[in-house]
């Protein structure tokens, strides 16, 4: 089972990836990008990874966002 460090790397490389929550092992994690500046999203921001089942979340700060920044379909 993936730990948070592995999951963060998975979502950094593929925002459309699907992963089960490592805490409750039930919920499918969701990803939301939050820009520092909505008029210039390339300035970076935060990526919120959250489990809708148990509510656990992790926030990753991106000053230099990955290529898939704000690219979720």
TIMAR-444183 format. One record per atom (N, C-alpha, C, O): atom name; y, z, x. Coordinates in steps of 0.05 Angstrom, whole numbers, plus 32768, in hexadecimal, padded with zeros to 4 digits. Layout:
BEGIN
atomo|c2|c3|c1
CA|Y|Z|X;
...
//
This chain:
BEGIN
atomo|c2|c3|c1
N|7FE8|8000|8011;
CA|8000|8000|8000;
C|8019|8000|8012;
O|8019|800D|8026;
N|802D|7FF1|800A;
CA|8046|7FEF|801A;
C|8056|8009|8019;
O|8056|8017|8005;
N|8063|800F|802F;
CA|8076|8025|802F;
C|8092|8019|802C;
O|8095|8000|802A;
N|80A6|802A|802A;
CA|80C1|8020|8025;
C|80CC|800D|803B;
O|80D9|7FFA|8035;
N|80C6|8013|8054;
CA|80CF|8002|806A;
C|80C4|7FE6|8067;
O|80D2|7FD2|806A;
N|80AA|7FE4|8060;
CA|809D|7FCA|805C;
C|80A9|7FBC|8044;
O|80AE|7FA4|8044;
N|80AE|7FCB|802E;
CA|80B9|7FBF|8016;
C|80D5|7FB4|801B;
O|80DC|7F9F|8011;
N|80E6|7FC3|8029;
CA|8101|7FBA|802F;
C|8100|7FA0|803F;
O|8110|7F8E|8039;
N|80ED|7F9E|8052;
CA|80EA|7F85|8061;
C|80E1|7F6E|804F;
O|80EA|7F58|8052;
N|80CE|7F74|803E;
CA|80C4|7F5F|802B;
C|80DB|7F54|801A;
O|80DE|7F3C|8018;
N|80EB|7F66|800F;
CA|8101|7F5D|7FFE;
C|8118|7F51|800E;
O|8127|7F40|8003;
N|811B|7F58|8027;
CA|812F|7F4B|8038;
C|8127|7F2E|803C;
O|8139|7F1C|803D;
N|810E|7F29|803F;
CA|8104|7F0E|8043;
C|8100|7EFE|802A;
O|8102|7EE5|802A;
N|80FA|7F0B|8014;
CA|80F4|7EFD|7FFB;
C|80FC|7F0E|7FE3;
O|80ED|7F20|7FDA;
N|8114|7F09|7FD9;
CA|811F|7F19|7FC3;
C|810E|7F16|7FAA;
O|810F|7F27|7F98;
N|80FF|7F01|7FA7;
CA|80EE|7EFC|7F90;
C|80D3|7F09|7F92;
O|80C2|7F05|7F80;
N|80CE|7F17|7FA8;
CA|80B4|7F24|7FAC;
C|80AE|7F38|7F95;
O|80C1|7F42|7F88;
N|8095|7F3D|7F91;
CA|808D|7F50|7F7D;
C|807D|7F66|7F8B;
O|806B|7F61|7F9B;
N|8085|7F7F|7F85;
CA|8078|7F96|7F93;
C|8076|7FAE|7F80;
O|8088|7FB3|7F70;
N|8060|7FBC|7F82;
CA|805B|7FD4|7F72;
C|8069|7FEB|7F80;
O|8069|7FED|7F99;
N|8074|7FFD|7F71;
CA|8081|8015|7F7B;
C|806E|8025|7F8C;
O|8058|802C|7F83;
N|8076|802C|7FA5;
CA|8065|803C|7FB5;
C|8063|805A|7FAD;
O|8053|8069|7FB7;
N|8075|8062|7F9B;
CA|8075|807E|7F92;
C|8063|8082|7F7A;
O|804F|8091|7F7B;
N|8068|8074|7F64;
CA|8058|8077|7F4B;
C|8040|8065|7F4A;
O|802D|806A|7F3C;
N|8041|804F|7F5A;
CA|802C|803B|7F5B;
C|8026|802E|7F40;
O|8011|8024|7F3B;
N|803B|802D|7F2F;
CA|8039|8021|7F14;
C|804F|800C|7F11;
O|8049|7FF5|7F0A;
N|8068|8013|7F15;
CA|807E|8002|7F10;
C|8081|7FEB|7F24;
O|8079|7FEE|7F3B;
N|808B|7FD5|7F1B;
CA|8092|7FBE|7F2C;
C|80AF|7FC1|7F34;
O|80C1|7FC2|7F23;
N|80B4|7FC1|7F4E;
CA|80CF|7FC5|7F58;
C|80E2|7FAF|7F50;
O|80DA|7F97|7F50;
N|80FA|7FB6|7F4B;
CA|810F|7FA2|7F45;
C|8124|7FA3|7F5B;
O|8127|7FB7|7F69;
N|8132|7F8D|7F5F;
CA|8146|7F8B|7F74;
C|8160|7F81|7F68;
O|8161|7F6E|7F59;
N|8176|7F8F|7F6F;
CA|8190|7F88|7F66;
C|81A3|7F89|7F7F;
O|81A4|7F9C|7F8D;
N|81B2|7F73|7F83;
CA|81C6|7F72|7F98;
C|81E1|7F79|7F8D;
O|81E9|7F70|7F78;
N|81EF|7F8A|7F9C;
CA|820A|7F94|7F93;
C|821D|7F8E|7FAB;
O|821B|7F9A|7FC0;
N|822F|7F7B|7FA6;
CA|8241|7F72|7FBB;
C|8258|7F86|7FBF;
O|8261|7F93|7FAC;
N|8262|7F88|7FD8;
CA|8279|7F98|7FDD;
C|8292|7F8C|7FD0;
O|82A3|7F9A|7FC6;
N|8292|7F71|7FD0;
CA|82A8|7F62|7FC5;
C|829D|7F4A|7FB5;
O|8292|7F37|7FC1;
N|829F|7F4C|7F9B;
CA|8293|7F37|7F89;
C|82A0|7F1C|7F8E;
O|8294|7F07|7F87;
N|82B8|7F1B|7F99;
CA|82C5|7F01|7F9E;
C|82BC|7EF5|7FB8;
O|82C0|7EDD|7FBD;
N|82AF|7F05|7FC9;
CA|82A5|7EFB|7FE3;
C|828B|7F0A|7FE8;
O|828A|7F1D|7FF8;
N|8275|7F01|7FDC;
CA|825B|7F0F|7FDF;
C|8250|7F0E|7FFB;
O|823E|7F1E|8002;
N|825A|7EFC|800B;
CA|8250|7EF9|8027;
C|8258|7F11|8038;
O|824F|7F14|804F;
N|826A|7F22|802E;
CA|8272|7F3A|803D;
C|825D|7F4F|803D;
O|825F|7F63|804C;
N|8248|7F4B|802D;
CA|8232|7F5E|802C;
C|8234|7F71|8015;
O|8244|7F6D|8003;
N|8223|7F85|8016;
CA|8222|7F99|8000;
C|8209|7FA9|8002;
O|81FF|7FAF|8017;
N|81FF|7FB0|7FEB;
CA|81E7|7FC0|7FE9;
C|81D1|7FB2|7FD9;
O|81D7|7FA3|7FC6;
N|81B9|7FB7|7FE1;
CA|81A2|7FAD|7FD1;
C|8194|7FC5|7FC6;
O|818A|7FD6|7FD5;
N|8193|7FC7|7FAC;
CA|8186|7FDD|7F9E;
C|816A|7FD4|7F97;
O|8165|7FC1|7F89;
N|8156|7FE3|7FA0;
CA|813A|7FDF|7F9A;
C|8132|7FF7|7F89;
O|8135|800E|7F91;
N|8129|7FF2|7F70;
CA|8124|8007|7F5D;
C|810A|8003|7F4D;
O|8102|7FEC|7F48;
N|80FE|801A|7F46;
CA|80E6|8019|7F35;
C|80EF|8020|7F18;
O|80F9|8036|7F14;
N|80EA|800E|7F05;
CA|80F1|8013|7EEA;
C|80DF|8028|7EDD;
O|80E6|8033|7EC8;
N|80C8|802D|7EE9;
CA|80B5|8040|7EDD;
C|80BC|805D|7EE4;
O|80BE|806E|7ED3;
N|80BE|8063|7EFE;
CA|80C3|807E|7F07;
C|80E0|8084|7F0F;
O|80E8|809B|7F12;
N|80F0|806F|7F11;
CA|810D|8072|7F17;
C|8114|8075|7F34;
O|812C|8077|7F3B;
N|8101|8075|7F47;
CA|8107|8078|7F63;
C|8116|805F|7F6C;
O|8112|8049|7F62;
N|8129|8063|7F7E;
CA|8138|804C|7F88;
C|813F|8050|7FA6;
O|8140|8066|7FB0;
N|8144|803A|7FB3;
CA|814E|8039|7FCE;
C|8165|8025|7FCF;
O|8164|8010|7FC3;
N|8179|802C|7FDF;
CA|8190|801B|7FE3;
C|8191|8012|8000;
O|8190|8023|8012;
N|8192|7FF8|8005;
CA|8194|7FED|8020;
C|81AF|7FE1|8023;
O|81B8|7FD1|8013;
N|81BD|7FE9|8038;
CA|81D8|7FDF|803E;
C|81D5|7FC6|804F;
O|81C7|7FC5|8063;
N|81E3|7FB1|8046;
CA|81E4|7F97|8055;
C|8201|7F90|805C;
O|8210|7F88|804B;
N|8208|7F94|8075;
CA|8222|7F8B|807E;
C|8221|7F6D|8085;
O|8234|7F5E|8082;
N|8209|7F64|808E;
CA|8204|7F48|8092;
C|81EC|7F41|8080;
O|81D5|7F44|8089;
N|81F1|7F38|8068;
CA|81DC|7F35|8054;
C|81C8|7F20|805C;
O|81CE|7F0D|806B;
N|81AF|7F23|8053;
CA|819A|7F0E|8059;
C|819F|7EF5|8049;
O|81B0|7EF4|8037;
N|8191|7EE0|8051;
CA|8195|7EC6|8044;
C|8191|7EC6|8026;
O|819D|7EB7|8017;
N|817F|7ED8|801D;
CA|8179|7ED9|8000;
C|818C|7EEB|7FF0;
O|8186|7EF2|7FD9;
N|81A2|7EF3|7FFC;
CA|81B6|7F04|7FEF;
C|81C0|7EF7|7FD5;
O|81CA|7EE1|7FD6;
N|81BD|7F05|7FBF;
CA|81C5|7EFC|7FA5;
C|81B7|7EE2|7F9C;
O|81C2|7ED2|7F8D;
N|819E|7EDE|7FA6;
CA|8190|7EC6|7F9F;
C|8179|7ECA|7F8C;
O|816A|7EB7|7F87;
N|8176|7EE1|7F80;
CA|8160|7EE6|7F6E;
C|8162|7ED3|7F56;
O|8177|7ECF|7F4A;
N|814B|7EC8|7F4F;
CA|814A|7EB5|7F38;
C|8147|7EC3|7F1E;
O|8146|7EB7|7F09;
//
